[in-house]
């Protein structure tokens, strides 16, 4: 009797080992089979936060390895056409009409990934105390007055007023707007978003004039009292002349959207679904930016804080 029982038990035990081993191999293969997702990060804080939120979900909730690639907003289009990058999560359409037409509509090598949610707008700003002192500066016509324009002059611009731009890679038509409106202003590039903010902090602390390029959503609006200078109203016909230097109007309000490598849907369907579904509000983005820029959190900490406080929102993005 024992001779029949022992072999049977051995067989059962061996089958258990084999099933366990096979099960382990399957799980490992599933993890290995998750392809690397390459997220493109642009050089402004909101882009960094968008990427951090997406990366954490892809890595920790979905098991994808993620590589973050830093590219400027123009170079990224070429990277997406070849699959060297897979997704960029914040495109401002007013600066990329040509890229949208070429890569999305005509060549169909980049995919429109849907709206991100926040609505953005680039504009000209001055500290509000300047408008309180000189109400004419609330609109561009005030800068037609040479005496008022010269209030913004610096050693670098001589007798002309300075307009503080961003980095040369930023989407900006300020030099064209200045020339076409006949303003005695000269663009000087700060070099980065951080450099604009540093000069703004210094100007406000000294109560000095500053005319500068900025946008919403941005956390700095929660820190300083700023006034957007009213430019001539935006029109499609105005921006139709953008390639030939003809812009002479305000920047449009932008519904920010995402762009993907056209092959992402087949390469990683679950990642494509999550990134397509990813959407939050302007207020969500401002809250995350303020946590970094005003409260001193890191980008990682701010992204994780938002995820912890908004689980119902981001879980709805999952496939």
C-alpha positions as CSV (number, residue, x, y, z in Angstrom):
1,X,0.0,0.0,0.0
2,X,2.8,2.4,0.9
3,X,4.5,1.8,-2.4
4,X,1.5,3.1,-4.3
5,X,1.0,6.1,-2.0
6,X,4.6,7.4,-2.1
7,X,4.9,7.6,-5.9
8,X,1.6,9.3,-6.1
9,X,2.6,12.0,-3.6
10,X,5.9,12.5,-5.4
11,X,4.0,13.1,-8.6
12,X,1.7,15.6,-7.0
13,X,4.7,17.4,-5.4
14,X,6.6,17.5,-8.7
15,X,3.6,18.8,-10.6
16,X,3.2,21.6,-8.0
17,X,6.9,22.6,-8.5
18,X,6.4,22.6,-12.2
19,X,3.3,24.7,-12.1
20,X,4.9,27.2,-9.7
21,X,8.0,27.5,-11.9
22,X,5.9,28.0,-15.0
23,X,3.7,30.6,-13.2
24,X,6.9,32.5,-12.1
25,X,8.3,32.5,-15.7
26,X,5.0,33.9,-17.0
27,X,5.0,36.8,-14.6
28,X,8.6,37.6,-15.3
29,X,8.0,37.4,-19.0
30,X,5.1,39.8,-18.6
31,X,7.3,42.3,-16.8
32,X,10.1,42.0,-19.3
33,X,7.6,42.4,-22.2
34,X,6.6,45.9,-21.1
35,X,8.4,48.2,-23.5
36,X,10.2,51.3,-22.5
37,X,8.0,54.4,-22.7
38,X,10.0,57.6,-23.7
39,X,8.3,60.7,-22.3
40,X,9.5,64.1,-23.7
41,X,10.0,66.8,-21.1
42,X,10.2,70.5,-22.2
43,X,12.0,73.2,-20.3
44,X,9.2,74.6,-18.2
45,X,7.8,73.5,-14.9
46,X,4.3,72.5,-16.0
47,X,5.8,70.1,-18.6
48,X,8.1,68.6,-15.9
49,X,5.1,68.1,-13.6
50,X,3.0,66.5,-16.4
51,X,5.8,64.1,-17.2
52,X,6.3,63.3,-13.5
53,X,2.6,62.4,-13.0
54,X,2.6,60.2,-16.1
55,X,5.9,58.5,-15.3
56,X,4.8,57.6,-11.8
57,X,1.5,56.0,-13.0
58,X,3.2,54.2,-15.9
59,X,6.0,52.8,-13.7
60,X,4.2,52.1,-10.4
61,X,0.7,51.3,-11.5
62,X,1.2,49.8,-14.9
63,X,4.7,48.3,-14.8
64,X,6.2,50.2,-17.7
65,X,9.9,51.3,-17.6
66,X,10.0,55.0,-18.4
67,X,12.8,57.1,-19.9
68,X,12.5,60.9,-19.7
69,X,14.1,62.8,-22.5
70,X,14.6,66.6,-22.3
71,X,14.0,68.3,-25.7
72,X,12.8,71.8,-26.7
73,X,9.3,72.1,-28.0
74,X,10.4,72.4,-31.7
75,X,13.0,69.6,-31.7
76,X,10.5,67.1,-30.1
77,X,8.4,66.9,-33.3
78,X,11.3,65.3,-35.3
79,X,12.0,62.9,-32.4
80,X,8.3,61.8,-32.3
81,X,8.3,61.1,-36.1
82,X,11.0,58.5,-35.7
83,X,9.9,56.9,-32.4
84,X,13.0,58.4,-30.6
85,X,10.4,59.9,-28.3
86,X,6.9,58.5,-27.6
87,X,4.8,61.3,-26.1
88,X,5.0,65.0,-25.3
89,X,2.2,66.0,-22.9
90,X,1.9,69.8,-23.3
91,X,1.8,71.5,-26.7
92,X,0.7,75.1,-27.1
93,X,-1.1,75.1,-30.4
94,X,-0.7,78.8,-31.3
95,X,3.1,78.2,-31.8
96,X,2.8,75.0,-33.7
97,X,0.3,75.4,-36.5
98,X,3.0,74.5,-39.1
99,X,4.1,71.4,-37.2
100,X,0.5,70.3,-36.7
101,X,-0.2,70.7,-40.4
102,X,3.1,68.9,-41.5
103,X,3.4,66.1,-39.0
104,X,-0.1,65.3,-37.9
105,X,-2.4,66.3,-40.8
106,X,-0.2,65.7,-43.9
107,X,2.4,63.1,-43.0
108,X,0.4,61.5,-40.2
109,X,3.6,60.5,-38.4
110,X,2.6,62.2,-35.2
111,X,-0.7,61.6,-33.4
112,X,-2.8,64.2,-31.7
113,X,-3.1,62.7,-28.2
114,X,-6.1,64.8,-27.1
115,X,-6.6,67.7,-24.8
116,X,-4.5,67.9,-21.6
117,X,-7.2,70.1,-19.9
118,X,-5.5,73.4,-18.9
119,X,-6.0,76.4,-21.1
120,X,-2.9,78.6,-21.5
121,X,-2.2,82.0,-22.8
122,X,1.1,83.8,-23.5
123,X,1.1,87.6,-22.9
124,X,3.0,90.7,-22.0
125,X,3.0,91.6,-18.3
126,X,4.1,94.4,-16.0
127,X,4.0,94.7,-12.2
128,X,0.6,96.2,-11.3
129,X,2.3,99.1,-9.5
130,X,3.5,100.3,-12.9
131,X,-0.1,100.5,-14.1
132,X,-1.1,102.3,-10.9
133,X,1.6,104.9,-11.5
134,X,0.9,105.1,-15.3
135,X,-2.5,103.8,-16.3
136,X,-1.7,104.1,-20.0
137,X,0.6,101.1,-19.6
138,X,-2.4,98.8,-19.3
139,X,-2.5,98.7,-23.1
140,X,0.1,98.6,-25.9
141,X,-0.8,102.2,-26.9
142,X,0.8,103.5,-23.7
143,X,4.2,102.2,-25.0
144,X,3.9,104.5,-28.1
145,X,4.7,107.3,-25.7
146,X,8.6,107.5,-25.8
147,X,8.8,108.8,-22.3
148,X,6.9,105.8,-21.0
149,X,8.8,103.3,-23.1
150,X,12.0,104.7,-21.8
151,X,11.0,103.9,-18.3
152,X,11.9,100.3,-19.2
153,X,15.3,101.1,-20.7
154,X,18.4,99.3,-19.5
155,X,22.1,99.5,-20.1
156,X,21.7,96.8,-22.8
157,X,18.9,98.6,-24.7
158,X,20.1,102.2,-24.5
159,X,17.3,104.7,-25.0
160,X,14.9,102.0,-26.1
161,X,12.7,100.2,-23.6
162,X,13.5,96.6,-22.8
163,X,11.1,93.7,-23.4
164,X,12.3,90.7,-21.5
165,X,11.7,87.5,-23.5
166,X,12.2,83.9,-22.6
167,X,14.7,81.6,-24.2
168,X,15.2,81.8,-28.0
169,X,13.6,78.3,-28.3
170,X,10.3,79.5,-26.7
171,X,7.4,80.2,-29.1
172,X,7.3,84.0,-29.2
173,X,6.5,86.7,-31.7
174,X,7.4,89.7,-29.6
175,X,10.0,91.2,-31.8
176,X,7.5,91.1,-34.7
177,X,4.7,92.5,-32.6
178,X,7.0,95.4,-31.5
179,X,8.2,96.2,-35.0
180,X,4.7,95.9,-36.6
181,X,3.1,98.2,-33.9
182,X,6.0,100.7,-34.2
183,X,7.0,100.5,-30.5
184,X,10.4,101.7,-29.3
185,X,11.2,98.5,-27.5
186,X,14.0,95.9,-27.9
187,X,13.7,92.2,-27.0
188,X,16.4,90.9,-24.6
189,X,16.2,87.2,-23.9
190,X,16.4,86.2,-20.2
191,X,17.4,82.7,-21.3
192,X,14.9,80.6,-19.3
193,X,11.7,80.7,-17.3
194,X,13.7,80.8,-14.1
195,X,15.7,83.8,-15.3
196,X,12.5,85.7,-16.1
197,X,11.2,85.0,-12.6
198,X,14.5,86.0,-11.0
199,X,14.4,89.3,-12.8
200,X,10.8,89.8,-11.9
201,X,11.5,89.1,-8.2
202,X,14.3,91.6,-8.3
203,X,12.3,94.3,-10.1
204,X,9.4,94.0,-7.6
205,X,11.6,94.1,-4.6
206,X,13.2,97.3,-5.9
207,X,9.9,98.7,-7.3
208,X,11.5,99.0,-10.7
209,X,9.8,98.8,-14.1
210,X,9.8,95.5,-16.0
211,X,8.0,94.5,-19.2
212,X,8.2,90.8,-19.8
213,X,6.9,87.6,-21.4
214,X,4.9,85.3,-19.3
215,X,1.9,83.0,-19.5
216,X,-1.0,81.4,-17.6
217,X,-1.3,79.0,-16.0
218,X,1.7,79.9,-13.8
219,X,2.2,79.8,-10.1
220,X,3.9,83.3,-10.1
221,X,0.4,84.9,-10.4
222,X,-0.2,83.7,-6.8
223,X,2.9,85.4,-5.6
224,X,3.0,88.8,-7.4
225,X,0.3,91.3,-8.5
226,X,0.8,91.4,-12.2
227,X,-1.2,93.1,-15.0
228,X,-1.3,91.8,-18.6
229,X,-0.8,94.5,-21.2
230,X,-3.7,94.6,-23.6
231,X,-2.4,94.0,-27.2
232,X,-4.5,94.2,-30.3
233,X,-7.1,91.4,-30.3
234,X,-6.0,88.1,-31.6
235,X,-7.2,87.0,-35.1
236,X,-6.5,84.0,-37.3
237,X,-5.7,86.4,-40.2
238,X,-3.0,87.9,-38.0
239,X,-1.3,84.6,-37.3
240,X,-1.6,83.6,-41.0
241,X,1.4,86.0,-41.4
242,X,3.5,84.5,-38.6
243,X,6.0,82.8,-41.0
244,X,6.7,86.1,-42.7
245,X,7.0,88.2,-39.5
246,X,3.5,89.7,-39.8
247,X,2.2,89.1,-36.3
248,X,0.9,92.4,-34.8
249,X,-1.7,91.1,-32.4
250,X,-2.2,89.3,-29.1
251,X,-1.4,85.7,-28.4
252,X,-4.4,83.4,-28.6
253,X,-5.8,81.4,-25.7
254,X,-4.6,77.8,-26.1
255,X,-6.3,74.6,-25.3
256,X,-3.1,72.6,-24.4
257,X,-2.9,69.2,-26.0
258,X,-0.7,66.1,-26.2
259,X,1.2,64.6,-29.1
260,X,2.3,61.0,-29.6
261,X,4.6,59.0,-31.9
262,X,2.1,57.5,-34.4
263,X,3.3,54.0,-33.6
264,X,2.6,54.2,-29.9
265,X,-0.9,52.7,-30.1
266,X,0.6,49.4,-31.5
267,X,3.9,49.6,-29.5
268,X,2.2,49.9,-26.1
269,X,-1.6,49.9,-26.2
270,X,-2.1,50.3,-22.5
271,X,0.3,53.2,-22.2
272,X,-1.3,54.8,-25.2
273,X,-4.8,54.5,-23.5
274,X,-3.6,56.0,-20.2
275,X,-1.8,58.9,-21.8
276,X,-4.8,59.6,-24.1
277,X,-7.1,59.6,-21.1
278,X,-4.8,61.8,-19.0
279,X,-6.6,65.1,-18.4
280,X,-6.9,67.6,-15.5
281,X,-7.8,71.2,-15.0
282,X,-6.0,74.5,-15.1
283,X,-6.4,74.7,-11.4
284,X,-4.9,71.3,-10.9
285,X,-1.8,72.4,-12.8
286,X,-1.5,75.7,-11.0
287,X,-1.8,73.9,-7.6
288,X,1.1,71.6,-8.6
289,X,3.2,74.4,-9.9
290,X,2.6,76.5,-6.8
291,X,3.6,73.6,-4.6
292,X,7.0,73.6,-6.4
293,X,7.6,77.3,-7.0
294,X,6.1,78.8,-3.8
295,X,6.0,76.0,-1.2
296,X,9.4,74.5,-2.0
297,X,8.4,71.0,-3.0
298,X,10.4,69.1,-5.6
299,X,8.6,68.2,-8.9
300,X,8.5,64.6,-7.8
301,X,7.0,65.6,-4.4
302,X,4.4,67.8,-6.0
303,X,3.3,65.2,-8.5
304,X,3.0,62.6,-5.8
305,X,1.0,65.0,-3.6
306,X,-1.4,65.6,-6.4
307,X,-1.7,61.9,-7.1
308,X,-2.4,61.1,-3.5
309,X,-5.1,63.8,-3.3
310,X,-6.8,62.9,-6.6
311,X,-6.8,59.1,-6.9
312,X,-10.3,59.0,-8.3
313,X,-9.3,61.3,-11.2
314,X,-6.2,59.4,-12.3
315,X,-7.5,55.9,-11.8
316,X,-10.1,56.7,-14.4
317,X,-7.3,57.2,-16.9
318,X,-6.1,53.6,-16.6
319,X,-7.2,51.0,-19.3
